[in-house]
Amino acid sequence: MDSPLRLISTNPLDRLARTIEALLVVAAAPLSVAELAQATDDDSERVEMALALLSERYCEGRSGIVLERVAGGFAFRASRDAAEACARLFERPVERGLSQAALETLAIIAYLGPCSRPEIAKIRGVAADSAVASLVERGLVAEAGRERGVGGAVRYRTTPLFERVFGLESLAALPRLDDLAEDAEGLRDRLLEVAEARAS
């Protein structure tokens, strides 16, 4: 008589789930369903079924790692219970706290990007060079071409790492500007004002 472990190992969907699990562990960035289907040489529908199995297996409160849909794909992250211990073990620049200036700059780029340093400085009311350089160094923003005209300023956009760090499936998952709490400097109002001007 076959053991329960042998029965599990011969289940084709479970075998596919284990392969996908391995791919997500070794991947440096989130993988989309299409990428997983190509890597496993299987169809997207079965990949989604296997991901559903993994989501049950690796969910918050049940496992130390959690499968999440983020940055247009799927990736593992530490559970909330384990996050503090992981932070002590791995101190990476992107995980260190961001300054208020960097957070404001990141919000402007996330909501209005791609945008240039002069545009960011105009919205914030102060120079943005240091904050942008810090975000580029951490891999949260990247160059996205230049403004039109001779000597056009470099424009910046957020990266997939930004979406992953902040747990966003895409930029569309950002909170609505109207729902943001107004901070002491009125950044929300300035963002709204520029967003409305661009829309008109």
C-alpha atoms as an extended CHARMM CRD file, in Angstrom:
* protein
*
       200  EXT
         1         1  MET       CA              0.0000000000        0.0000000000        0.0000000000  PROA      1               0.0000000000
         2         2  ASP       CA              1.3270000000        3.4410000000       -0.9250000000  PROA      2               0.0000000000
         3         3  SER       CA              2.1100000000        5.8170000000        1.9150000000  PROA      3               0.0000000000
         4         4  PRO       CA              0.2210000000        9.1550000000        2.1110000000  PROA      4               0.0000000000
         5         5  LEU       CA              3.4910000000       10.9340000000        1.2790000000  PROA      5               0.0000000000
         6         6  ARG       CA              3.8690000000        8.9060000000       -1.9250000000  PROA      6               0.0000000000
         7         7  LEU       CA              0.2640000000        9.6840000000       -2.9210000000  PROA      7               0.0000000000
         8         8  ILE       CA              0.8760000000       13.4100000000       -2.4450000000  PROA      8               0.0000000000
         9         9  SER       CA              4.0900000000       13.3230000000       -4.4600000000  PROA      9               0.0000000000
        10        10  THR       CA              2.3590000000       11.7110000000       -7.4690000000  PROA      10              0.0000000000
        11        11  ASN       CA             -0.5050000000       14.2300000000       -7.6240000000  PROA      11              0.0000000000
        12        12  PRO       CA              0.2450000000       16.2490000000      -10.8310000000  PROA      12              0.0000000000
        13        13  LEU       CA             -1.1490000000       19.5280000000       -9.4770000000  PROA      13              0.0000000000
        14        14  ASP       CA              0.7660000000       19.1800000000       -6.2280000000  PROA      14              0.0000000000
        15        15  ARG       CA              3.9160000000       18.4000000000       -8.2150000000  PROA      15              0.0000000000
        16        16  LEU       CA              3.3460000000       21.5690000000      -10.2650000000  PROA      16              0.0000000000
        17        17  ALA       CA              2.8100000000       23.5580000000       -7.0400000000  PROA      17              0.0000000000
        18        18  ARG       CA              6.1380000000       22.2940000000       -5.6740000000  PROA      18              0.0000000000
        19        19  THR       CA              7.9150000000       23.3120000000       -8.8870000000  PROA      19              0.0000000000
        20        20  ILE       CA              6.3450000000       26.7850000000       -8.7290000000  PROA      20              0.0000000000
        21        21  GLU       CA              7.3100000000       27.0090000000       -5.0620000000  PROA      21              0.0000000000
        22        22  ALA       CA             10.9440000000       26.3450000000       -6.0170000000  PROA      22              0.0000000000
        23        23  LEU       CA             10.8200000000       28.9240000000       -8.8370000000  PROA      23              0.0000000000
        24        24  LEU       CA              9.4820000000       31.5940000000       -6.4720000000  PROA      24              0.0000000000
        25        25  VAL       CA             12.1740000000       30.8010000000       -3.9030000000  PROA      25              0.0000000000
        26        26  VAL       CA             15.0440000000       31.2060000000       -6.3760000000  PROA      26              0.0000000000
        27        27  ALA       CA             13.5730000000       34.1760000000       -8.3040000000  PROA      27              0.0000000000
        28        28  ALA       CA             15.0390000000       37.6150000000       -7.6120000000  PROA      28              0.0000000000
        29        29  ALA       CA             11.7520000000       39.3520000000       -8.4690000000  PROA      29              0.0000000000
        30        30  PRO       CA              8.0380000000       38.5040000000       -8.4950000000  PROA      30              0.0000000000
        31        31  LEU       CA              7.0180000000       36.1140000000      -11.2940000000  PROA      31              0.0000000000
        32        32  SER       CA              3.8260000000       36.5110000000      -13.3250000000  PROA      32              0.0000000000
        33        33  VAL       CA              1.4880000000       33.6400000000      -14.1880000000  PROA      33              0.0000000000
        34        34  ALA       CA              2.7600000000       33.7960000000      -17.7850000000  PROA      34              0.0000000000
        35        35  GLU       CA              6.4040000000       33.5510000000      -16.6350000000  PROA      35              0.0000000000
        36        36  LEU       CA              5.5690000000       30.6250000000      -14.3440000000  PROA      36              0.0000000000
        37        37  ALA       CA              3.6390000000       28.8760000000      -17.1360000000  PROA      37              0.0000000000
        38        38  GLN       CA              6.6080000000       29.2740000000      -19.4770000000  PROA      38              0.0000000000
        39        39  ALA       CA              9.1350000000       28.0600000000      -16.8880000000  PROA      39              0.0000000000
        40        40  THR       CA              7.0280000000       25.0230000000      -15.9380000000  PROA      40              0.0000000000
        41        41  ASP       CA              5.9610000000       24.3290000000      -19.5420000000  PROA      41              0.0000000000
        42        42  ASP       CA              2.3620000000       24.2000000000      -18.3270000000  PROA      42              0.0000000000
        43        43  ASP       CA             -0.7970000000       26.1820000000      -19.0470000000  PROA      43              0.0000000000
        44        44  SER       CA             -1.7990000000       29.3390000000      -17.1780000000  PROA      44              0.0000000000
        45        45  GLU       CA             -5.0150000000       27.8650000000      -15.7590000000  PROA      45              0.0000000000
        46        46  ARG       CA             -3.1550000000       25.0070000000      -14.0480000000  PROA      46              0.0000000000
        47        47  VAL       CA             -0.4960000000       27.4450000000      -12.8130000000  PROA      47              0.0000000000
        48        48  GLU       CA             -3.2300000000       29.5640000000      -11.2110000000  PROA      48              0.0000000000
        49        49  MET       CA             -4.6900000000       26.4400000000       -9.5600000000  PROA      49              0.0000000000
        50        50  ALA       CA             -1.2500000000       25.5340000000       -8.2200000000  PROA      50              0.0000000000
        51        51  LEU       CA             -0.7780000000       29.0950000000       -6.9370000000  PROA      51              0.0000000000
        52        52  ALA       CA             -4.1120000000       28.7830000000       -5.1020000000  PROA      52              0.0000000000
        53        53  LEU       CA             -2.7720000000       25.6400000000       -3.3810000000  PROA      53              0.0000000000
        54        54  LEU       CA              0.3950000000       27.4950000000       -2.4010000000  PROA      54              0.0000000000
        55        55  SER       CA             -1.6230000000       30.4840000000       -1.1580000000  PROA      55              0.0000000000
        56        56  GLU       CA             -3.4690000000       28.1810000000        1.2600000000  PROA      56              0.0000000000
        57        57  ARG       CA             -0.2310000000       26.5590000000        2.3710000000  PROA      57              0.0000000000
        58        58  TYR       CA              1.6710000000       29.8420000000        2.7670000000  PROA      58              0.0000000000
        59        59  CYS       CA             -0.7960000000       32.2440000000        4.3580000000  PROA      59              0.0000000000
        60        60  GLU       CA             -0.4810000000       34.7230000000        7.2240000000  PROA      60              0.0000000000
        61        61  GLY       CA             -0.7730000000       32.9970000000       10.6110000000  PROA      61              0.0000000000
        62        62  ARG       CA             -0.0840000000       29.5640000000        9.1500000000  PROA      62              0.0000000000
        63        63  SER       CA              3.4710000000       29.8670000000        7.8730000000  PROA      63              0.0000000000
        64        64  GLY       CA              6.6120000000       31.8970000000        8.4910000000  PROA      64              0.0000000000
        65        65  ILE       CA              6.6200000000       32.8570000000        4.8250000000  PROA      65              0.0000000000
        66        66  VAL       CA              3.6390000000       34.1780000000        2.9230000000  PROA      66              0.0000000000
        67        67  LEU       CA              2.8170000000       33.9790000000       -0.7820000000  PROA      67              0.0000000000
        68        68  GLU       CA              1.5660000000       37.3350000000       -2.0380000000  PROA      68              0.0000000000
        69        69  ARG       CA              0.5130000000       38.8700000000       -5.3300000000  PROA      69              0.0000000000
        70        70  VAL       CA              2.7430000000       41.9040000000       -5.7440000000  PROA      70              0.0000000000
        71        71  ALA       CA              4.2980000000       44.0450000000       -8.5080000000  PROA      71              0.0000000000
        72        72  GLY       CA              2.3360000000       42.2520000000      -11.2190000000  PROA      72              0.0000000000
        73        73  GLY       CA              3.3980000000       38.7810000000      -10.1080000000  PROA      73              0.0000000000
        74        74  PHE       CA              3.8020000000       36.4170000000       -7.1670000000  PROA      74              0.0000000000
        75        75  ALA       CA              6.5510000000       36.3250000000       -4.5420000000  PROA      75              0.0000000000
        76        76  PHE       CA              7.2780000000       35.0620000000       -1.0520000000  PROA      76              0.0000000000
        77        77  ARG       CA              7.7770000000       37.4370000000        1.8760000000  PROA      77              0.0000000000
        78        78  ALA       CA              8.2960000000       36.9960000000        5.6020000000  PROA      78              0.0000000000
        79        79  SER       CA              5.1290000000       36.7730000000        7.6730000000  PROA      79              0.0000000000
        80        80  ARG       CA              4.2930000000       39.6990000000        9.9430000000  PROA      80              0.0000000000
        81        81  ASP       CA              5.2260000000       37.5590000000       12.9670000000  PROA      81              0.0000000000
        82        82  ALA       CA              8.7000000000       36.8860000000       11.5370000000  PROA      82              0.0000000000
        83        83  ALA       CA              9.3660000000       40.3120000000        9.9880000000  PROA      83              0.0000000000
        84        84  GLU       CA             11.1660000000       41.7750000000       13.0250000000  PROA      84              0.0000000000
        85        85  ALA       CA             13.5710000000       38.8370000000       13.3190000000  PROA      85              0.0000000000
        86        86  CYS       CA             14.2540000000       38.9660000000        9.5700000000  PROA      86              0.0000000000
        87        87  ALA       CA             14.9750000000       42.6990000000        9.7880000000  PROA      87              0.0000000000
        88        88  ARG       CA             17.5620000000       42.0500000000       12.5070000000  PROA      88              0.0000000000
        89        89  LEU       CA             19.2500000000       39.3780000000       10.3960000000  PROA      89              0.0000000000
        90        90  PHE       CA             19.2610000000       41.2870000000        7.0990000000  PROA      90              0.0000000000
        91        91  GLU       CA             19.6870000000       45.0410000000        7.2580000000  PROA      91              0.0000000000
        92        92  ARG       CA             19.5080000000       46.1920000000        3.6650000000  PROA      92              0.0000000000
        93        93  PRO       CA             19.4880000000       49.8590000000        2.5920000000  PROA      93              0.0000000000
        94        94  VAL       CA             15.9640000000       49.6110000000        1.1390000000  PROA      94              0.0000000000
        95        95  GLU       CA             14.6080000000       48.3430000000        4.4450000000  PROA      95              0.0000000000
        96        96  ARG       CA             16.0140000000       51.1370000000        6.6010000000  PROA      96              0.0000000000
        97        97  GLY       CA             13.5820000000       53.8860000000        7.4550000000  PROA      97              0.0000000000
        98        98  LEU       CA             13.0450000000       56.5600000000        4.8220000000  PROA      98              0.0000000000
        99        99  SER       CA             13.3270000000       60.2170000000        5.7800000000  PROA      99              0.0000000000
       100       100  GLN       CA             10.2800000000       62.4850000000        5.5560000000  PROA      100             0.0000000000
       101       101  ALA       CA             11.8200000000       64.1530000000        2.4840000000  PROA      101             0.0000000000
       102       102  ALA       CA             12.3550000000       60.7720000000        0.7950000000  PROA      102             0.0000000000
       103       103  LEU       CA              8.7930000000       59.6390000000        1.6190000000  PROA      103             0.0000000000
       104       104  GLU       CA              7.3200000000       62.8620000000        0.1920000000  PROA      104             0.0000000000
       105       105  THR       CA              9.4710000000       62.5420000000       -2.9320000000  PROA      105             0.0000000000
       106       106  LEU       CA              8.4930000000       58.8880000000       -3.3210000000  PROA      106             0.0000000000
       107       107  ALA       CA              4.8000000000       59.7710000000       -2.9920000000  PROA      107             0.0000000000
       108       108  ILE       CA              5.1110000000       62.4540000000       -5.6870000000  PROA      108             0.0000000000
       109       109  ILE       CA              6.8480000000       60.0490000000       -8.0830000000  PROA      109             0.0000000000
       110       110  ALA       CA              4.3930000000       57.2360000000       -7.3370000000  PROA      110             0.0000000000
       111       111  TYR       CA              1.3020000000       59.3760000000       -7.9070000000  PROA      111             0.0000000000
       112       112  LEU       CA              2.5060000000       61.7630000000      -10.6140000000  PROA      112             0.0000000000
       113       113  GLY       CA              5.4940000000       60.0500000000      -12.2090000000  PROA      113             0.0000000000
       114       114  PRO       CA              7.3460000000       59.9830000000      -14.3240000000  PROA      114             0.0000000000
       115       115  CYS       CA              8.4520000000       63.4140000000      -13.1380000000  PROA      115             0.0000000000
       116       116  SER       CA             11.6960000000       65.3860000000      -12.9070000000  PROA      116             0.0000000000
       117       117  ARG       CA             13.6100000000       66.8200000000       -9.9530000000  PROA      117             0.0000000000
       118       118  PRO       CA             12.4900000000       70.3900000000      -10.8100000000  PROA      118             0.0000000000
       119       119  GLU       CA              8.8440000000       69.2390000000      -10.8130000000  PROA      119             0.0000000000
       120       120  ILE       CA              9.3230000000       67.4730000000       -7.4760000000  PROA      120             0.0000000000
       121       121  ALA       CA             11.0540000000       70.5370000000       -6.0070000000  PROA      121             0.0000000000
       122       122  LYS       CA              8.1910000000       72.7660000000       -7.1830000000  PROA      122             0.0000000000
       123       123  ILE       CA              5.6120000000       70.5560000000       -5.4500000000  PROA      123             0.0000000000
       124       124  ARG       CA              7.6170000000       70.1040000000       -2.2430000000  PROA      124             0.0000000000
       125       125  GLY       CA              8.9160000000       73.6800000000       -2.1310000000  PROA      125             0.0000000000
       126       126  VAL       CA             12.5010000000       72.5260000000       -1.5290000000  PROA      126             0.0000000000
       127       127  ALA       CA             15.2840000000       70.9380000000       -3.5960000000  PROA      127             0.0000000000
       128       128  ALA       CA             14.8120000000       67.2370000000       -4.3060000000  PROA      128             0.0000000000
       129       129  ASP       CA             18.3160000000       66.1960000000       -5.4030000000  PROA      129             0.0000000000
       130       130  SER       CA             19.3180000000       64.3900000000       -2.2020000000  PROA      130             0.0000000000
       131       131  ALA       CA             15.9670000000       62.6260000000       -1.7450000000  PROA      131             0.0000000000
       132       132  VAL       CA             15.8700000000       61.4270000000       -5.3650000000  PROA      132             0.0000000000
       133       133  ALA       CA             19.4940000000       60.2060000000       -5.1700000000  PROA      133             0.0000000000
       134       134  SER       CA             18.6460000000       58.2550000000       -2.0010000000  PROA      134             0.0000000000
       135       135  LEU       CA             15.6140000000       56.6160000000       -3.6500000000  PROA      135             0.0000000000
       136       136  VAL       CA             17.6260000000       55.7160000000       -6.7600000000  PROA      136             0.0000000000
       137       137  GLU       CA             20.3520000000       54.1830000000       -4.5630000000  PROA      137             0.0000000000
       138       138  ARG       CA             17.7540000000       52.0550000000       -2.7650000000  PROA      138             0.0000000000
       139       139  GLY       CA             16.2810000000       50.9170000000       -6.0720000000  PROA      139             0.0000000000
       140       140  LEU       CA             12.8350000000       52.3690000000       -5.3490000000  PROA      140             0.0000000000
       141       141  VAL       CA             12.8980000000       54.7930000000       -8.3070000000  PROA      141             0.0000000000
       142       142  ALA       CA             14.6860000000       54.7560000000      -11.6610000000  PROA      142             0.0000000000
       143       143  GLU       CA             15.2500000000       57.0300000000      -14.6350000000  PROA      143             0.0000000000
       144       144  ALA       CA             12.4110000000       57.1210000000      -17.1570000000  PROA      144             0.0000000000
       145       145  GLY       CA             13.6940000000       59.2850000000      -20.0070000000  PROA      145             0.0000000000
       146       146  ARG       CA             14.0260000000       63.0680000000      -20.1920000000  PROA      146             0.0000000000
       147       147  GLU       CA             11.7510000000       66.0450000000      -20.5410000000  PROA      147             0.0000000000
       148       148  ARG       CA             11.3590000000       67.3930000000      -24.0740000000  PROA      148             0.0000000000
       149       149  GLY       CA             13.7550000000       69.9830000000      -25.3990000000  PROA      149             0.0000000000
       150       150  VAL       CA             17.4770000000       70.5200000000      -25.2550000000  PROA      150             0.0000000000
       151       151  GLY       CA             18.9770000000       69.6660000000      -21.8780000000  PROA      151             0.0000000000
       152       152  GLY       CA             15.6680000000       68.2400000000      -20.6560000000  PROA      152             0.0000000000
       153       153  ALA       CA             15.7100000000       67.1390000000      -17.0250000000  PROA      153             0.0000000000
       154       154  VAL       CA             15.7720000000       63.4240000000      -16.2100000000  PROA      154             0.0000000000
       155       155  ARG       CA             12.3510000000       62.0320000000      -15.2950000000  PROA      155             0.0000000000
       156       156  TYR       CA             11.8690000000       59.3600000000      -12.6160000000  PROA      156             0.0000000000
       157       157  ARG       CA              9.3560000000       56.5580000000      -12.0710000000  PROA      157             0.0000000000
       158       158  THR       CA              8.8890000000       53.9640000000       -9.3520000000  PROA      158             0.0000000000
       159       159  THR       CA             10.3100000000       50.4600000000       -9.8400000000  PROA      159             0.0000000000
       160       160  PRO       CA              8.8850000000       46.9560000000       -9.3250000000  PROA      160             0.0000000000
       161       161  LEU       CA             10.9340000000       46.8890000000       -6.1100000000  PROA      161             0.0000000000
       162       162  PHE       CA              8.8570000000       49.8450000000       -4.8370000000  PROA      162             0.0000000000
       163       163  GLU       CA              5.6760000000       47.8320000000       -5.4480000000  PROA      163             0.0000000000
       164       164  ARG       CA              7.1770000000       44.7970000000       -3.7570000000  PROA      164             0.0000000000
       165       165  VAL       CA              8.4810000000       46.6740000000       -0.7010000000  PROA      165             0.0000000000
       166       166  PHE       CA              5.1210000000       48.3970000000       -0.2000000000  PROA      166             0.0000000000
       167       167  GLY       CA              3.0750000000       45.2760000000       -0.9780000000  PROA      167             0.0000000000
       168       168  LEU       CA              1.3170000000       46.6930000000       -4.0420000000  PROA      168             0.0000000000
       169       169  GLU       CA              0.0910000000       44.5300000000       -6.8940000000  PROA      169             0.0000000000
       170       170  SER       CA              0.5100000000       47.5900000000       -9.1390000000  PROA      170             0.0000000000
       171       171  LEU       CA              0.4830000000       51.4030000000       -8.8930000000  PROA      171             0.0000000000
       172       172  ALA       CA             -3.2840000000       51.2050000000       -9.3860000000  PROA      172             0.0000000000
       173       173  ALA       CA             -3.4360000000       49.7680000000       -5.8530000000  PROA      173             0.0000000000
       174       174  LEU       CA             -2.1710000000       53.0330000000       -4.3140000000  PROA      174             0.0000000000
       175       175  PRO       CA             -4.7230000000       54.7250000000       -2.0230000000  PROA      175             0.0000000000
       176       176  ARG       CA             -6.7500000000       57.4730000000       -3.6970000000  PROA      176             0.0000000000
       177       177  LEU       CA             -5.2950000000       60.9350000000       -3.1020000000  PROA      177             0.0000000000
       178       178  ASP       CA             -8.6150000000       62.0130000000       -1.5910000000  PROA      178             0.0000000000
       179       179  ASP       CA             -8.2500000000       59.2830000000        1.0490000000  PROA      179             0.0000000000
       180       180  LEU       CA             -4.7760000000       60.3000000000        2.2210000000  PROA      180             0.0000000000
       181       181  ALA       CA             -4.5500000000       62.0560000000        5.5590000000  PROA      181             0.0000000000
       182       182  GLU       CA             -3.3790000000       65.6200000000        5.1490000000  PROA      182             0.0000000000
       183       183  ASP       CA              0.0780000000       66.0610000000        6.6700000000  PROA      183             0.0000000000
       184       184  ALA       CA              1.4410000000       69.1810000000        8.3550000000  PROA      184             0.0000000000
       185       185  GLU       CA              2.9330000000       70.5160000000        5.1300000000  PROA      185             0.0000000000
       186       186  GLY       CA             -0.1520000000       69.8810000000        2.9890000000  PROA      186             0.0000000000
       187       187  LEU       CA              1.5340000000       67.4440000000        0.5970000000  PROA      187             0.0000000000
       188       188  ARG       CA             -1.8050000000       65.8040000000       -0.1550000000  PROA      188             0.0000000000
       189       189  ASP       CA             -3.2730000000       69.1220000000       -1.2830000000  PROA      189             0.0000000000
       190       190  ARG       CA             -0.2640000000       69.8890000000       -3.4700000000  PROA      190             0.0000000000
       191       191  LEU       CA             -0.4290000000       66.4410000000       -5.0780000000  PROA      191             0.0000000000
       192       192  LEU       CA             -4.1520000000       66.8570000000       -5.7180000000  PROA      192             0.0000000000
       193       193  GLU       CA             -3.6110000000       70.2810000000       -7.2130000000  PROA      193             0.0000000000
       194       194  VAL       CA             -0.9450000000       69.0600000000       -9.6460000000  PROA      194             0.0000000000
       195       195  ALA       CA             -2.9250000000       65.9010000000      -10.5210000000  PROA      195             0.0000000000
       196       196  GLU       CA             -6.0000000000       68.0010000000      -11.3170000000  PROA      196             0.0000000000
       197       197  ALA       CA             -3.9360000000       70.4440000000      -13.4150000000  PROA      197             0.0000000000
       198       198  ARG       CA             -2.4820000000       67.5520000000      -15.4290000000  PROA      198             0.0000000000
       199       199  ALA       CA             -5.9410000000       66.0790000000      -15.9850000000  PROA      199             0.0000000000
       200       200  SER       CA             -7.4100000000       69.3350000000      -17.3170000000  PROA      200             0.0000000000
